[in-house]
């Protein structure tokens, strides 16, 4: 997935996302905020690289970025004297059965794919062992 897929108009690498808290609600989980809202919007538009899950296991989406996404945190939110930048190339978004969204970010594509592979294994195990009990 390329950064320019997500930008209106001309691509502007590197992409900088200013992190802002969204307060209590759907995106308040760890890694949530407007990062969660941004990924959630793309997920609902079918832009995830992969998806899995159901209403019992949880719903998950994988995002892989060819170029790092730079997140600039507002110093007033995190109590810093200046902006603190961090970046990621992969993310996994989860929507729980109660509708809350959580995001895990990964520094590299390799780490994101490894985490996704573990999630796929967990889901397969869930389907074979637990799913029939939920029906």
HULIN-V767807 format. One record per residue. PSI is psi as a letter, one per 30 degrees, with the letter a starting at -180 (NA if undefined). Layout:
psi
PSI
PSI
//
This chain:
psi
k
k
e
f
f
f
k
k
b
k
k
i
k
l
k
k
j
j
k
k
k
g
a
k
a
e
g
f
l
k
g
c
a
f
e
e
e
e
e
e
e
e
e
f
g
g
g
k
f
l
l
l
l
a
f
e
e
l
k
k
k
k
k
k
k
e
k
k
k
k
k
j
k
k
f
f
e
g
g
l
f
l
k
j
k
l
l
l
f
l
k
k
k
k
k
l
f
g
g
k
k
k
k
k
l
k
e
l
e
e
e
e
e
e
e
e
e
e
e
e
e
e
e
e
e
e
e
e
e
f
e
e
f
f
NA
//
